[in-house]
Amino acid sequence: MDTNLDSRQLAITIAKVLDKNKALDVKVLKIEDVTVLTDYFVIASGTSTTHTAALADEVEFQLQQQGIKPFASEGYDSKNWVLLDYGSVIVHVFVPGTRTFYDLEHLWADGEPVDLTDLITGED
């Protein structure tokens, strides 16, 4: 991955893309002190399977414009939970029911929430 963005900047950039495209309840969790899996999770919801796929597509498109490609992606078949793995940042885009069921924010509650108040609108 050829980029000047560090993990935190990448996570915030992704959160901004999701927010700009009407994602619901965008959250960023810093989990680098909890696991070696990744540094940050970006978690968001779409309003439908179509919106969820479109959100993930837009993240991929916007980052690809900066020369950043995911190492892997999963979930485009069902579109209930699309995962994009950028190594130091893993993006989870859910439909609301699936997000509630898996409850990653609770599962990774030892992670540190990143304050996005001044960075995204949070409007639906």
TIMIGU-457417 format. One line per 10 residues: number of its first residue (from 1); for each residue x, y, z of N, C-alpha, C. Coordinates in nm, 3 decimals. Atoms other than C-alpha are relative to their C-alpha. Example, Ala and Ser with C-alpha at 12.3 -4.5 7.8 and 13.67 -1.06 7.14 Angstrom:
TIMIGU-457417
1	0.089:-0.119:0.000:1.230:-0.450:0.780:0.090:0.120:0.000 | -0.082:-0.119:-0.006:1.367:-0.106:0.714:-0.077:0.109:0.073
This chain:
TIMIGU-457417
1	0.084:-0.117:0.000:0.000:0.000:0.000:0.089:0.123:0.000 | -0.082:-0.120:0.012:0.162:0.322:-0.115:-0.082:0.121:0.042 | 0.079:-0.112:-0.050:0.020:0.598:0.102:0.076:0.074:0.107 | -0.058:-0.080:-0.106:0.121:0.880:0.331:-0.089:0.003:0.122 | 0.093:0.000:-0.111:-0.176:0.817:0.560:0.044:-0.101:0.106 | -0.022:0.098:-0.105:-0.109:0.662:0.899:-0.133:-0.067:0.031 | 0.121:0.077:-0.029:-0.363:0.420:1.047:-0.116:0.087:0.045 | 0.105:-0.087:-0.052:-0.557:0.687:1.235:-0.057:0.088:-0.112 | 0.046:-0.084:0.111:-0.573:0.919:0.932:-0.082:-0.081:-0.100 | 0.073:0.086:0.093:-0.685:0.629:0.713:-0.140:-0.030:0.055
11	0.130:0.029:-0.062:-0.963:0.535:0.957:-0.092:0.121:-0.006 | 0.081:-0.121:0.003:-1.084:0.895:0.976:-0.042:0.034:-0.144 | 0.035:-0.022:0.141:-1.071:0.932:0.596:-0.115:-0.091:-0.040 | 0.106:0.096:0.032:-1.286:0.619:0.564:-0.131:0.043:0.067 | 0.119:-0.045:-0.072:-1.529:0.748:0.828:-0.064:0.119:-0.072 | 0.052:-0.116:0.073:-1.563:1.074:0.633:-0.069:-0.041:-0.130 | 0.062:0.049:0.123:-1.635:0.889:0.308:-0.135:-0.062:0.031 | 0.126:0.065:-0.038:-1.901:0.680:0.481:-0.105:0.104:0.039 | 0.092:-0.105:-0.045:-2.057:0.986:0.646:-0.053:0.081:-0.118 | 0.039:-0.080:0.117:-2.061:1.184:0.320:-0.104:-0.074:-0.085
21	0.091:0.081:0.081:-2.252:0.897:0.159:-0.116:-0.056:0.082 | 0.120:0.026:-0.080:-2.520:0.886:0.429:0.002:-0.130:0.080 | -0.007:0.116:-0.089:-2.392:0.593:0.636:-0.059:0.040:0.135 | 0.058:-0.024:-0.132:-2.563:0.561:0.972:0.097:-0.042:0.109 | -0.072:0.036:-0.122:-2.392:0.558:1.312:0.146:-0.042:-0.026 | -0.141:0.030:0.033:-2.030:0.574:1.190:0.083:0.008:0.128 | -0.086:0.009:-0.118:-1.786:0.468:1.462:0.140:-0.042:-0.043 | -0.138:0.044:0.017:-1.408:0.432:1.474:0.049:-0.047:0.136 | -0.055:0.056:-0.123:-1.253:0.207:1.739:0.149:-0.024:-0.017 | -0.143:0.027:-0.003:-0.883:0.210:1.815:0.020:-0.128:0.081
31	-0.014:0.129:-0.069:-0.800:-0.152:1.898:0.143:-0.052:-0.002 | -0.138:0.045:0.012:-0.424:-0.163:1.845:0.060:-0.048:0.132 | -0.049:0.044:-0.130:-0.366:-0.205:2.221:-0.070:-0.125:0.050 | 0.081:0.114:-0.041:-0.620:-0.489:2.238:0.035:-0.126:-0.080 | -0.024:0.114:0.089:-0.517:-0.710:1.945:0.110:0.032:-0.100 | -0.097:-0.019:0.107:-0.250:-0.761:1.683:-0.068:-0.007:-0.137 | 0.077:0.016:0.123:-0.525:-0.807:1.423:0.008:0.124:-0.089 | 0.005:-0.126:0.074:-0.540:-0.440:1.318:0.012:0.114:0.100 | -0.007:-0.117:-0.088:-0.509:-0.088:1.457:-0.138:0.061:0.025 | 0.130:-0.065:-0.011:-0.860:0.044:1.390:-0.109:-0.081:-0.070
41	0.122:0.043:0.066:-1.210:-0.074:1.311:-0.079:0.125:-0.035 | 0.100:-0.100:0.036:-1.443:0.155:1.120:-0.129:-0.078:-0.019 | 0.128:0.072:0.000:-1.803:0.045:1.174:-0.110:0.098:-0.040 | 0.110:-0.086:0.045:-2.108:0.185:0.996:-0.115:-0.088:-0.048 | 0.117:0.071:0.051:-2.455:0.089:0.880:-0.052:0.070:-0.124 | 0.076:-0.051:0.113:-2.636:0.128:0.553:-0.147:-0.019:0.029 | 0.144:0.011:-0.023:-3.012:0.158:0.525:-0.061:-0.125:-0.063 | 0.048:0.119:0.071:-3.046:-0.151:0.302:0.123:-0.075:-0.051 | -0.113:0.074:0.057:-2.831:-0.418:0.139:0.060:0.077:-0.118 | -0.050:-0.079:0.113:-2.805:-0.195:-0.169:0.086:0.115:0.050
51	-0.076:-0.112:-0.056:-2.690:0.103:0.039:0.130:-0.049:0.064 | -0.120:0.057:-0.063:-2.446:-0.116:0.234:0.107:-0.029:-0.104 | -0.096:0.029:0.108:-2.281:-0.238:-0.087:0.052:0.129:-0.063 | -0.042:-0.127:0.060:-2.276:0.116:-0.229:0.099:0.074:0.090 | -0.093:-0.062:-0.094:-2.105:0.247:0.086:0.138:-0.064:-0.010 | -0.128:0.070:0.011:-1.835:-0.019:0.066:0.067:0.029:-0.134 | -0.054:-0.033:0.133:-1.794:0.045:-0.307:0.062:0.139:-0.001 | -0.049:-0.138:0.000:-1.748:0.417:-0.245:0.129:0.012:0.081 | -0.126:0.001:-0.076:-1.484:0.356:0.023:0.112:-0.054:-0.088 | -0.102:0.058:0.089:-1.295:0.131:-0.218:0.038:0.098:-0.110
61	-0.026:-0.093:0.109:-1.329:0.385:-0.500:0.083:0.120:0.047 | -0.070:-0.119:-0.048:-1.218:0.687:-0.296:0.143:-0.031:0.042 | -0.136:0.035:-0.042:-0.918:0.508:-0.148:0.085:-0.042:-0.120 | -0.074:0.039:0.120:-0.821:0.361:-0.484:0.049:0.124:-0.075 | -0.043:-0.126:0.063:-0.803:0.720:-0.614:0.129:0.050:0.064 | -0.122:-0.038:-0.071:-0.526:0.765:-0.356:0.106:-0.110:-0.007 | -0.095:0.109:0.016:-0.352:0.443:-0.458:-0.007:-0.104:0.110 | 0.016:0.094:-0.112:-0.485:0.243:-0.162:-0.104:-0.104:-0.037 | 0.091:0.109:0.032:-0.640:-0.096:-0.230:-0.012:-0.093:0.121 | 0.015:0.093:-0.112:-0.785:-0.341:0.022:0.077:-0.129:-0.027
71	-0.064:0.131:0.013:-0.596:-0.660:0.089:-0.104:-0.107:-0.028 | 0.108:0.096:0.018:-0.928:-0.843:0.097:-0.133:0.070:0.022 | 0.137:-0.046:-0.026:-1.302:-0.785:0.087:-0.089:-0.123:0.009 | 0.092:0.111:-0.021:-1.584:-1.009:0.201:-0.141:0.055:0.013 | 0.138:-0.033:-0.028:-1.962:-1.003:0.209:-0.079:0.064:-0.111 | 0.074:-0.063:0.109:-2.053:-0.855:-0.127:-0.112:-0.089:-0.053 | 0.105:0.090:0.047:-2.263:-1.164:-0.201:-0.133:0.027:0.071 | 0.124:-0.021:-0.076:-2.516:-1.110:0.079:-0.028:0.148:0.025 | 0.009:-0.145:-0.025:-2.447:-0.737:0.137:-0.059:0.033:0.137 | 0.045:-0.026:-0.136:-2.559:-0.776:0.500:0.113:0.051:0.088
81	-0.119:-0.042:-0.074:-2.204:-0.725:0.628:0.116:-0.004:-0.100 | -0.112:-0.007:0.092:-1.933:-0.606:0.392:0.123:0.042:0.079 | -0.125:-0.026:-0.070:-1.578:-0.615:0.527:0.108:0.034:-0.101 | -0.114:-0.040:0.083:-1.285:-0.432:0.370:0.123:0.002:0.090 | -0.122:0.011:-0.080:-0.939:-0.517:0.503:0.112:0.082:-0.062 | -0.110:-0.086:0.045:-0.683:-0.240:0.462:0.125:-0.021:0.086 | -0.116:0.030:-0.084:-0.433:-0.405:0.698:-0.011:0.067:0.135 | 0.003:-0.071:-0.128:-0.409:-0.142:0.970:-0.140:0.052:0.034 | 0.139:-0.042:-0.021:-0.779:-0.054:0.929:-0.092:-0.104:-0.065 | 0.101:0.092:0.054:-1.069:-0.295:0.887:-0.134:0.071:0.006
91	0.127:-0.069:0.014:-1.399:-0.153:0.765:-0.112:-0.104:0.004 | 0.119:0.085:-0.011:-1.731:-0.314:0.862:-0.121:0.085:-0.036 | 0.122:-0.070:0.038:-2.045:-0.195:0.682:-0.114:-0.101:0.007 | 0.110:0.092:-0.029:-2.365:-0.358:0.803:-0.135:0.056:-0.043 | 0.139:-0.042:-0.009:-2.737:-0.348:0.751:-0.030:0.004:0.150 | 0.019:-0.019:-0.144:-2.880:-0.241:1.090:-0.025:-0.128:0.081 | 0.029:0.122:-0.075:-3.017:-0.581:1.197:0.123:-0.087:0.020 | -0.123:0.080:-0.009:-2.689:-0.758:1.126:0.098:0.067:0.096 | -0.089:-0.072:-0.093:-2.494:-0.488:1.308:-0.042:-0.023:0.144 | 0.050:0.024:-0.135:-2.714:-0.527:1.613:0.030:-0.143:0.044
101	-0.023:0.141:-0.034:-2.680:-0.907:1.602:0.146:-0.025:0.039 | -0.142:0.027:-0.027:-2.298:-0.911:1.588:0.060:0.095:0.104 | -0.035:-0.095:-0.106:-2.258:-0.602:1.813:0.151:0.013:0.022 | -0.146:-0.012:-0.010:-1.890:-0.542:1.738:0.045:0.103:0.102 | -0.039:-0.102:-0.098:-1.883:-0.230:1.954:0.005:-0.059:0.141 | -0.001:0.065:-0.131:-1.969:-0.444:2.257:0.110:-0.106:0.007 | -0.101:0.106:0.005:-1.744:-0.733:2.152:0.141:0.058:0.016 | -0.130:-0.068:-0.006:-1.450:-0.489:2.118:-0.006:0.120:0.094 | 0.020:-0.110:-0.094:-1.551:-0.272:2.415:0.130:0.045:0.067 | -0.130:-0.040:-0.055:-1.188:-0.269:2.536:0.073:0.096:-0.092
111	-0.058:-0.096:0.093:-1.106:-0.062:2.230:-0.035:0.141:0.041 | 0.020:-0.141:-0.033:-1.088:0.315:2.249:-0.077:0.069:-0.112 | 0.075:-0.071:0.104:-1.362:0.504:2.062:0.073:0.129:-0.039 | -0.060:-0.123:0.051:-1.225:0.783:1.843:-0.110:0.104:-0.011 | 0.099:-0.108:0.005:-1.413:1.111:1.884:-0.006:0.057:-0.141 | 0.020:-0.047:0.138:-1.553:1.200:1.542:-0.087:0.126:-0.003 | 0.094:-0.112:-0.010:-1.764:1.494:1.664:0.030:0.113:-0.097 | -0.036:-0.113:0.087:-1.574:1.763:1.474:0.042:-0.044:-0.140 | -0.051:0.051:0.128:-1.489:1.537:1.179:-0.108:-0.043:-0.097 | 0.109:0.043:0.087:-1.819:1.407:1.049:-0.130:0.065:0.048
121	0.127:-0.066:-0.034:-2.174:1.541:1.044:-0.088:-0.088:0.085 | 0.086:0.089:-0.073:-2.346:1.232:1.175:-0.148:0.013:-0.034 | 0.140:-0.020:0.042:-2.663:1.337:0.992:-0.044:-0.117:-0.085 | 0.057:0.108:0.083:-2.891:1.078:0.838:-0.043:0.055:-0.133
